[in-house]
Amino acid sequence: MPAYVIAHVEVTDMDKYQEYIKVTPETIRKHQGKFIARGGEPVTLEGEQETRRVVILEFPTKEIAQAWYFSEEYQSAKKIRKDAALASFVVVDGVAG
């Protein structure tokens, strides 16, 4: 069953964040993941106005998604992000079929 990592990111230093953007895709690809949504201008339909960057990643399973997040490669990328943005990440199960 697929799993999705959903991230909300408030960029605080766009120059440093660009470095993170350059290194992250390869870490995702190595773990069989792909981008479903990446940034853009969110439109809030209900609830509090969402102004943060929204990123959605798809992985084959929740276990693989978690393996990506805790991988050495992504932890290196995360160090770059920590100086460039505030973020929250959650992984959820997809729907079978």
C-alpha positions as CSV (number, residue, x, y, z in Angstrom):
1,M,0.0,0.0,0.0
2,P,1.5,3.4,-0.9
3,A,2.3,5.9,1.8
4,Y,2.6,9.7,1.6
5,V,4.9,12.1,3.4
6,I,3.3,15.4,3.8
7,A,5.5,18.4,4.7
8,H,4.6,21.9,5.6
9,V,7.6,24.2,5.2
10,E,8.1,27.8,6.1
11,V,11.2,29.0,4.3
12,T,13.3,31.4,6.3
13,D,16.4,31.6,4.0
14,M,15.6,31.0,0.3
15,D,19.3,30.9,-0.7
16,K,20.1,28.1,1.7
17,Y,16.8,26.4,0.9
18,Q,17.8,26.2,-2.7
19,E,20.7,24.1,-1.7
20,Y,18.3,21.7,0.1
21,I,16.1,21.6,-3.0
22,K,19.2,20.5,-5.1
23,V,20.2,17.5,-2.9
24,T,16.8,16.2,-1.7
25,P,15.4,14.7,-5.0
26,E,18.1,12.1,-5.3
27,T,17.6,10.9,-1.7
28,I,13.9,10.4,-2.5
29,R,14.6,8.6,-5.8
30,K,17.0,6.2,-4.0
31,H,14.1,5.2,-1.8
32,Q,11.6,4.6,-4.6
33,G,9.8,7.8,-3.9
34,K,8.5,10.6,-6.1
35,F,7.1,14.1,-5.7
36,I,3.3,14.4,-6.0
37,A,3.2,18.1,-5.0
38,R,6.1,20.4,-4.5
39,G,5.6,24.0,-3.4
40,G,3.4,26.3,-5.5
41,E,0.9,28.8,-4.0
42,P,-1.5,27.0,-1.7
43,V,-5.2,28.0,-1.8
44,T,-6.9,27.5,1.5
45,L,-10.5,26.2,1.1
46,E,-11.3,25.8,4.8
47,G,-9.6,26.5,8.1
48,E,-6.6,28.7,8.9
49,Q,-4.9,30.3,5.9
50,E,-2.0,28.1,4.8
51,T,1.0,30.1,3.7
52,R,3.7,27.5,4.1
53,R,5.1,25.5,1.2
54,V,3.4,22.1,0.9
55,V,5.2,19.1,-0.3
56,I,3.7,15.6,-0.8
57,L,5.9,12.6,-1.5
58,E,4.7,9.1,-2.5
59,F,6.6,5.9,-1.4
60,P,5.7,2.3,-2.0
61,T,5.1,1.7,1.8
62,K,5.2,3.5,5.1
63,E,8.3,1.6,6.1
64,I,10.1,2.8,3.0
65,A,9.0,6.4,3.6
66,Q,10.4,6.2,7.1
67,A,13.6,4.6,5.9
68,W,14.0,7.5,3.5
69,Y,13.4,10.1,6.3
70,F,15.9,8.4,8.7
71,S,18.5,7.6,6.0
72,E,22.0,9.0,6.2
73,E,21.5,10.8,2.9
74,Y,18.4,12.6,3.9
75,Q,19.7,13.4,7.4
76,S,22.6,15.2,5.6
77,A,20.0,17.1,3.5
78,K,18.0,17.8,6.6
79,K,21.0,19.6,8.2
80,I,20.9,22.1,5.3
81,R,17.1,22.6,5.7
82,K,17.4,23.2,9.4
83,D,19.2,26.5,8.7
84,A,16.8,27.5,5.9
85,A,13.3,26.6,7.0
86,L,10.9,25.5,9.7
87,A,9.1,22.3,8.8
88,S,6.7,19.6,9.9
89,F,6.6,16.1,8.3
90,V,4.0,13.4,8.7
91,V,3.7,10.0,6.9
92,V,0.2,8.5,6.2
93,D,-1.0,5.3,4.6
94,G,-2.5,5.6,1.2
95,V,-5.7,3.9,0.1
96,A,-5.3,0.5,-1.5
97,G,-6.8,0.0,-5.0
